[in-house]
């Protein structure tokens, strides 16, 4: 069979990209059990389990602060849709799972948006989907990132005091008393005395 006919018959698999970050990842082998930077094929009916226990989880993290079963991701199809979607479930009784802005407690589930930030403990996982046409298989692609995805997305980044067009910082004191660090509006008219 030549390459052209094989390409025509192969199904394009949905790919679930997972970018991983932990502040200690450079000094500890937290992700060495994961198939990093290479797509891993999965059957759509099998849940993707992530946790510390390599016997009950397909993907294991080398970290004692992670629950034996931390989370589970299940592929499913919405009625009338040709594409796979994903649902995430918190499997940890001790650690909360943040999905986007929502908190999941033990055994609670949430649908994954097309792109979403998930956090537990000090871990951050930025997940997004690349749609495909296969109904019974998908791929997962784990990659590490050097900076926290929350910082890239502007989540939990503190507001800085505004700087006027003149380049002068807004004063933090008014009549000798500290002023709130909340963003302030001004008419940008500066009177220098």
BAPA-364964 format. One record per atom (N, C-alpha, C, O): y, z, x; residue in one letter. Coordinates in steps of 0.02 Angstrom, whole numbers, padded with zeros to 5 digits, always signed. Layout:
YZXA;...
***
This chain:
-00058+00000+00042X;+00000+00000+00000X;+00062+00000+00045X;+00067+00041+00091X;+00108-00045+00032X;+00168-00047+00074X;+00217+00007+00053X;+00210+00038+00000X;+00267+00019+00096X;+00315+00073+00084X;+00356+00063+00020X;+00371+00112-00014X;+00373+00001+00003X;+00414-00012-00057X;+00378+00007-00121X;+00409+00037-00165X;+00315-00010-00127X;+00279+00007-00189X;+00267+00082-00195X;+00266+00109-00250X;+00258+00116-00139X;+00249+00189-00141X;+00314+00223-00162X;+00312+00271-00201X;+00371+00199-00139X;+00435+00227-00158X;+00448+00220-00233X;+00478+00265-00263X;+00426+00165-00262X;+00437+00154-00333X;+00396+00201-00377X;+00417+00217-00432X;+00339+00223-00353X;+00296+00265-00394X;+00305+00340-00382X;+00283+00381-00423X;+00338+00360-00328X;+00349+00431-00314X;+00402+00459-00360X;+00453+00428-00373X;+00388+00520-00385X;+00438+00554-00425X;+00486+00592-00379X;+00467+00617-00327X;+00548+00593-00400X;+00598+00631-00364X;+00594+00704-00388X;+00600+00717-00448X;+00583+00751-00342X;+00575+00821-00361X;+00643+00855-00366X;+00688+00843-00326X;+00649+00899-00415X;+00707+00942-00419X;+00706+00987-00358X;+00652+01012-00339X;+00763+00998-00327X;+00766+01041-00268X;+00811+01101-00283X;+00868+01093-00304X;+00785+01161-00273X;+00823+01222-00280X;+00844+01243-00210X;+00803+01267-00171X;+00908+01235-00195X;+00935+01254-00130X;+00953+01328-00132X;+00984+01352-00180X;+00932+01365-00080X;+00948+01436-00075X;+00977+01449-00006X;+00942+01447+00044X;+01042+01464-00003X;+01075+01483+00059X;+01074+01559+00063X;+01098+01593+00018X;+01046+01585+00117X;+01036+01656+00127X;+01086+01685+00176X;+01104+01654+00226X;+01109+01746+00162X;+01152+01781+00209X;+01139+01856+00206X;+01129+01884+00152X;+01137+01887+00265X;+01136+01960+00272X;+01178+01975+00334X;+01172+01939+00384X;+01220+02027+00332X;+01263+02041+00389X;+01226+02054+00455X;+01255+02046+00508X;+01163+02075+00452X;+01124+02090+00513X;+01075+02034+00531X;+01031+02045+00573X;+01082+01976+00502X;+01032+01923+00513X;+01029+01899+00586X;+00977+01875+00607X;+01083+01905+00623X;+01083+01882+00693X;+01044+01930+00738X;+01016+01908+00789X;+01043+01994+00721X;+01010+02043+00764X;+00940+02063+00740X;+00903+02096+00777X;+00921+02044+00679X;+00855+02062+00653X;+00821+02001+00624X;+00854+01958+00594X;+00754+01996+00631X;+00718+01937+00604X;+00702+01944+00530X;+00644+01946+00510X;+00754+01947+00488X;+00745+01958+00416X;+00712+01899+00381X;+00674+01908+00334X;+00727+01838+00405X;+00705+01777+00370X;+00650+01739+00406X;+00635+01683+00387X;+00620+01769+00457X;+00572+01731+00497X;+00507+01713+00459X;+00470+01670+00481X;+00493+01746+00403X;+00433+01729+00363X;+00446+01673+00313X;+00400+01650+00279X;+00509+01650+00307X;+00526+01598+00259X;+00522+01529+00292X;+00535+01522+00352X;+00505+01478+00253X;+00505+01410+00280X;+00577+01382+00282X;+00597+01344+00238X;+00614+01402+00333X;+00685+01383+00337X;+00693+01309+00353X;+00655+01281+00392X;+00743+01279+00322X;+00764+01210+00335X;+00711+01157+00324X;+00715+01102+00351X;+00661+01172+00284X;+00611+01123+00266X;+00591+01133+00192X;+00575+01188+00172X;+00593+01079+00153X;+00576+01086+00082X;+00504+01111+00073X;+00458+01089+00108X;+00495+01157+00026X;+00430+01186+00011X;+00414+01167-00061X;+00451+01186-00107X;+00359+01130-00072X;+00340+01108-00139X;+00307+01165-00177X;+00266+01202-00150X;+00325+01169-00241X;+00297+01219-00285X;+00277+01187-00351X;+00309+01139-00374X;+00225+01214-00382X;+00207+01194-00450X;+00256+01227-00498X;+00273+01286-00490X;+00279+01190-00548X;+00330+01216-00594X;+00306+01276-00634X;+00347+01317-00654X;+00241+01283-00646X;+00218+01340-00685X;+00212+01404-00644X;+00204+01458-00672X;+00216+01398-00577X;+00211+01457-00534X;+00280+01486-00519X;+00325+01449-00500X;+00289+01552-00529X;+00354+01581-00513X;+00365+01586-00438X;+00318+01598-00399X;+00426+01578-00418X;+00447+01587-00348X;+00463+01661-00342X;+00512+01684-00371X;+00423+01699-00305X;+00435+01771-00298X;+00460+01785-00227X;+00433+01759-00178X;+00513+01827-00223X;+00543+01846-00160X;+00543+01921-00156X;+00565+01955-00203X;+00520+01949-00101X;+00518+02021-00092X;+00490+02039-00024X;+00484+01995+00020X;+00474+02101-00014X;+00449+02125+00050X;+00374+02115+00057X;+00349+02106+00113X;+00337+02116+00003X;+00264+02113+00004X;+00240+02040+00007X;+00246+02003-00042X;+00212+02021+00064X;+00188+01953+00073X;+00126+01936+00033X;+00107+01878+00029X;+00092+01986+00004X;+00032+01972-00035X;+00049+01957-00108X;+00015+01916-00140X;+00100+01988-00135X;+00119+01975-00205X;+00176+01925-00211X;+00188+01898-00265X;+00213+01914-00156X;+00269+01868-00157X;+00254+01807-00114X;+00227+01813-00059X;+00272+01749-00139X;+00262+01687-00100X;+00307+01689-00038X;+00287+01666+00015X;+00368+01715-00046X;+00416+01717+00008X;+00434+01790+00024X;+00458+01826-00020X;+00422+01810+00086X;+00432+01880+00105X;+00491+01888+00152X;+00502+01848+00197X;+00530+01941+00139X;+00585+01960+00183X;+00562+02018+00226X;+00529+02065+00202X;+00578+02015+00289X;+00557+02066+00337X;+00609+02122+00339X;+00647+02128+00387X;+00610+02163+00286X;+00661+02215+00280X;+00634+02270+00234X;+00616+02257+00177X;+00632+02331+00261X;+00605+02387+00221X;+00653+02408+00165X;+00632+02444+00120X;+00716+02387+00167X;+00762+02404+00112X;+00753+02359+00051X;+00781+02372-00002X;+00714+02306+00058X;+00700+02259+00003X;+00639+02286-00035X;+00592+02312-00005X;+00640+02280-00100X;+00583+02301-00142X;+00522+02257-00128X;+00528+02201-00105X;+00464+02285-00142X;+00402+02245-00133X;+00407+02180-00171X;+00392+02126-00144X;+00429+02184-00234X;+00443+02125-00275X;+00517+02130-00294X;+00535+02171-00337X;+00559+02089-00264X;+00631+02094-00275X;+00653+02052-00335X;+00687+02076-00380X;+00634+01988-00334X;+00656+01943-00387X;+00605+01888-00398X;+00564+01874-00354X;+00609+01857-00456X;+00565+01803-00474X;+00607+01747-00505X;+00652+01760-00546X;+00593+01686-00485X;+00628+01628-00514X;+00575+01583-00546X;+00526+01564-00513X;+00586+01567-00609X;+00538+01527-00646X;+00571+01462-00668X;+00626+01462-00695X;+00536+01406-00657X;+00559+01342-00682X;+00540+01335-00755X;+00488+01360-00775X;+00581+01301-00794X;+00565+01287-00864X;+00605+01226-00885X;+00649+01203-00849X;+00590+01200-00943X;+00627+01144-00971X;+00659+01165-01036X;+00627+01196-01079X;+00722+01148-01044X;+00756+01160-01107X;+00734+01106-01156X;+00719+01050-01136X;+00730+01122-01219X;+00710+01075-01270X;+00755+01013-01269X;+00816+01019-01271X;+00725+00955-01265X;+00763+00893-01266X;+00791+00872-01199X;+00822+00818-01195X;+00782+00912-01146X;+00809+00894-01080X;+00752+00869-01036X;+00698+00897-01035X;+00765+00815-00998X;+00713+00790-00953X;+00711+00828-00886X;+00666+00816-00846X;+00760+00872-00874X;+00765+00904-00809X;+00740+00977-00811X;+00743+01010-00862X;+00716+01000-00752X;+00696+01069-00745X;+00759+01113-00740X;+00809+01093-00711X;+00755+01172-00768X;+00805+01224-00761X;+00770+01284-00731X;+00709+01285-00725X;+00809+01335-00713X;+00780+01394-00682X;+00807+01458-00712X;+00865+01462-00733X;+00763+01508-00715X;+00780+01574-00740X;+00763+01624-00685X;+00711+01618-00652X;+00806+01674-00676X;+00793+01725-00625X;+00781+01792-00659X;+00811+01807-00711X;+00736+01832-00630X;+00719+01897-00659X;+00720+01949-00603X;+00694+01937-00549X;+00749+02007-00617X;+00749+02062-00569X;+00682+02098-00574X;+00664+02123-00628X;+00645+02100-00520X;+00579+02132-00519X;+00582+02202-00486X;+00531+02236-00482X;+00641+02222-00464X;+00648+02286-00429X;+00668+02341-00478X;+00714+02333-00518X;+00634+02398-00473X;+00651+02455-00515X;+00709+02495-00485X;+00741+02534-00521X;+00724+02484-00421X;+00774+02525-00386X;+00839+02487-00372X;+00892+02518-00370X;+00835+02423-00361X;+00894+02385-00339X;+00917+02338-00394X;+00878+02299-00421X;+00982+02341-00410X;+01011+02296-00459X;+01020+02227-00429X;+01029+02221-00368X;+01016+02177-00470X;+01026+02108-00449X;+01088+02081-00484X;+01092+02082-00546X;+01136+02058-00446X;+01196+02028-00474X;+01187+01952-00475X;+01172+01922-00423X;+01194+01922-00533X;+01188+01850-00541X;+01255+01826-00569X;+01272+01839-00626X;+01292+01790-00527X;+01360+01772-00545X;+01399+01838-00553X;+01401+01877-00505X;+01428+01850-00609X;+01463+01913-00621X;+01424+01962-00663X;+01450+02015-00681X;+01360+01946-00679X;+01319+01989-00722X;+01269+02030-00682X;+01242+02007-00632X;+01258+02091-00705X;+01211+02135-00673X;+01145+02134-00710X;+01143+02143-00771X;+01090+02123-00674X;+01023+02125-00703X;+00987+02188-00680X;+00983+02201-00620X;+00962+02226-00727X;+00921+02283-00711X;+00848+02261-00712X;+00832+02203-00723X;+00804+02309-00700X;+00732+02296-00696X;+00707+02255-00756X;+00718+02273-00813X;+00673+02200-00741X;+00642+02153-00788X;+00691+02112-00831X;+00669+02073-00873X;+00756+02121-00820X;+00804+02079-00857X;+00807+02010-00825X;+00797+02002-00765X;+00820+01960-00867X;+00822+01890-00845X;+00889+01858-00860X;+00926+01881-00903X;+00902+01804-00824X;+00962+01764-00837X;+00948+01692-00816X;+00912+01679-00768X;+00979+01646-00852X;+00974+01576-00832X;+01018+01565-00771X;+01072+01595-00766X;+00995+01523-00726X;+01035+01506-00667X;+01080+01448-00685X;+01058+01397-00711X;+01144+01455-00670X;+01191+01400-00677X;+01175+01347-00625X;+01133+01358-00582X;+01209+01290-00630X;+01197+01238-00580X;+01211+01263-00510X;+01178+01241-00462X;+01260+01308-00503X;+01276+01339-00438X;+01294+01411-00452X;+01339+01424-00493X;+01260+01458-00419X;+01271+01529-00434X;+01260+01571-00371X;+01218+01555-00329X;+01297+01626-00366X;+01289+01674-00312X;+01250+01733-00339X;+01268+01763-00389X;+01195+01750-00305X;+01154+01808-00323X;+01157+01858-00265X;+01156+01838-00207X;+01162+01923-00283X;+01167+01974-00231X;+01123+02034-00249X;+01119+02054-00307X;+01091+02062-00198X;+01055+02125-00205X;+01058+02159-00137X;+01054+02126-00085X;+01067+02225-00137X;+01076+02260-00074X;+01132+02228-00035X;+01187+02219-00061X;+01119+02210+00027X;+01169+02177+00070X;+01154+02102+00075X;+01185+02068+00117X;+01109+02077+00034X;+01091+02006+00036X;+01134+01966-00012X;+01152+01990-00066X;+01150+01905+00008X;+01184+01858-00035X;+01144+01793-00034X;+01125+01768+00019X;+01132+01765-00093X;+01096+01702-00100X;+01138+01655-00142X;+01150+01668-00201X;+01160+01602-00113X;+01196+01551-00150X;+01145+01498-00169X;+01114+01467-00126X;+01137+01488-00235X;+01085+01441-00259X;+01117+01385-00298X;+01165+01395-00336X;+01091+01325-00288X;+01111+01269-00329X;+01053+01220-00335X;+01008+01218-00293X;+01057+01179-00387X;+01002+01133-00403X;+01022+01061-00391X;+01079+01040-00404X;+00975+01025-00365X;+00981+00952-00358X;+00929+00924-00406X;+00869+00929-00393X;+00950+00893-00461X;+00902+00873-00513X;+00855+00818-00489X;+00871+00777-00446X;+00796+00818-00519X;+00745+00768-00506X;+00711+00750-00571X;+00728+00777-00624X;+00662+00705-00568X;+00630+00683-00630X;+00558+00708-00637X;+00525+00692-00687X;+00533+00747-00590X;+00466+00774-00596X;+00465+00832-00645X;+00510+00874-00645X;+00414+00833-00688X;+00409+00887-00738X;+00362+00942-00715X;+00364+00997-00744X;+00321+00930-00664X;+00271+00981-00647X;+00277+01008-00576X;+00237+01051-00556X;+00325+00985-00537X;+00336+01011-00469X;+00410+01014-00454X;+00450+00978-00484X;+00427+01058-00407X;+00495+01060-00381X;+00492+01082-00308X;+00439+01103-00285X;+00547+01076-00273X;+00551+01098-00204X;+00602+01155-00200X;+00650+01158-00238X;+00590+01199-00152X;+00639+01251-00136X;+00657+01241-00062X;+00613+01230-00021X;+00721+01244-00047X;+00745+01235+00021X;+00787+01296+00041X;+00842+01306+00015X;+00759+01337+00086X;+00794+01396+00112X;+00833+01377+00174X;+00807+01344+00219X;+00896+01398+00176X;+00938+01389+00235X;+00979+01452+00244X;+00997+01485+00195X;+00995+01469+00306X;+01038+01527+00318X;+01109+01502+00327X;+01121+01444+00345X;+01157+01545+00312X;+01227+01529+00324X;+01258+01584+00366X;+01237+01642+00364X;+01308+01565+00406X;+01338+01611+00454X;+01390+01657+00423X;+01403+01711+00450X;+01420+01636+00368X;+01471+01677+00335X;+01446+01694+00265X;+01408+01655+00236X;+01467+01750+00237X;+01445+01768+00170X;+01469+01716+00119X;+01528+01700+00118X;+01425+01691+00077X;+01446+01644+00025X;+01499+01672-00021X;+01541+01635-00046X;+01499+01738-00032X;+01551+01768-00075X;+01620+01758-00045X;+01668+01749-00082X;+01624+01759+00021X;+01688+01748+00054X;+01710+01675+00045X;+01769+01661+00033X;+01662+01629+00052X;+01677+01558+00042X;+01701+01544-00029X;+01746+01504-00039X;+01671+01579-00077X;+01689+01569-00147X;+01749+01609-00169X;+01774+01601-00224X;+01774+01653-00124X;+01832+01694-00141X;+01817+01753-00185X;+01861+01780-00218X;+01753+01774-00187X;+01732+01832-00227X;+01738+01895-00185X;+01718+01895-00127X;+01766+01948-00213X;+01774+02012-00179X;+01819+02008-00118X;+01814+02049-00073X;+01863+01959-00116X;+01911+01954-00062X;+01975+01988-00087X;+02002+01968-00138X;+01999+02039-00050X;+02058+02075-00075X;+02120+02031-00075X;+02128+01986-00033X;+02164+02044-00123X;+02228+02008-00127X;+02272+02029-00069X;+02275+02088-00051X;+02305+01982-00040X;+02353+01997+00013X;+02422+01997-00017X;+02434+01963-00067X;+02468+02035+00014X;+02536+02035-00014X;+02567+01966-00007X;+02556+01931+00043X;+02606+01946-00056X;+02636+01879-00054X;+02686+01872+00002X;+02718+01921+00023X;+02693+01810+00026X;+02742+01794+00077X;+02791+01746+00046X;+02771+01696+00015X;+02855+01760+00053X;+02907+01717+00025X;+02911+01652+00064X;+02886+01647+00120X;+02942+01601+00034X;+02950+01536+00067X;+02987+01542+00134X;+02979+01498+00177X;+03026+01594+00142X;+03063+01603+00205X;+03017+01625+00261X;+03037+01627+00319X;+02955+01643+00244X;+02908+01668+00294X;+02910+01743+00302X;+02871+01772+00340X;+02956+01775+00267X;+02962+01848+00271X;+02912+01879+00222X;+02909+01858+00164X;+02874+01929+00244X;+02827+01961+00197X;+02864+02001+00144X;+02919+02026+00155X;+02834+02006+00086X;+02861+02045+00031X;+02861+02118+00053X;+02812+02140+00083X;+02912+02154+00039X;+02915+02224+00060X;+02866+02266+00020X;+02858+02258-00040X;+02832+02311+00055X;+02784+02355+00023X;+02815+02419-00003X;+02781+02461-00033X;+02881+02428+00008X;+02915+02488-00015X;+02976+02468-00056X;+03013+02422-00039X;+02986+02504-00108X;+03044+02493-00151X;+03076+02561-00163X;+03043+02605-00192X;+03138+02570-00143X;+03172+02634-00148X;+03134+02690-00113X;+03134+02747-00137X;+03101+02673-00057X;+03065+02723-00018X;+02995+02739-00043X;+02958+02776-00010X;+02976+02712-00101X;+02909+02725-00129X;+02864+02664-00120X;+02889+02608-00124X;+02799+02674-00108X;+02754+02616-00101X;+02750+02576-00166X;+02755+02604-00221X;+02741+02512-00158X;+02736+02466-00214X;+02663+02443-00221X;+02628+02439-00171X;+02642+02429-00280X;+02574+02406-00294X;+02558+02344-00253X;+02602+02303-00240X;+02494+02336-00233X;+02473+02277-00197X;+02453+02220-00244X;+02429+02168-00221X;+02462+02230-00309X;+02447+02177-00356X;+02493+02117-00343X;+02549+02127-00321X;+02471+02057-00356X;+02515+01999-00348X;+02576+02005-00392X;+02572+02026-00450X;+02633+01989-00364X;+02696+01994-00399X;+02728+01926-00405X;+02719+01883-00362X;+02766+01916-00458X;+02803+01854-00465X;+02874+01868-00444X;+02900+01922-00455X;+02905+01818-00415X;+02975+01824-00398X;+03008+01757-00411X;+02975+01706-00418X;+03074+01758-00413X;+03109+01695-00425X;+03121+01659-00359X;+03154+01607-00357X;+03094+01687-00305X;+03099+01659-00238X;+03171+01651-00213X;+03183+01614-00165X;+03218+01686-00244X;+03286+01687-00220X;+03293+01746-00173X;+03281+01803-00192X;+03310+01732-00111X;+03315+01785-00061X;+03388+01794-00043X;+03423+01747-00027X;+03410+01855-00046X;+03477+01872-00025X;+03470+01913+00039X;+03444+01969+00037X;+03494+01887+00094X;+03490+01923+00157X;+03554+01963+00166X;+03609+01936+00160X;+03548+02026+00181X;+03606+02069+00191X;+03609+02093+00263X;+03655+02130+00281X;
***
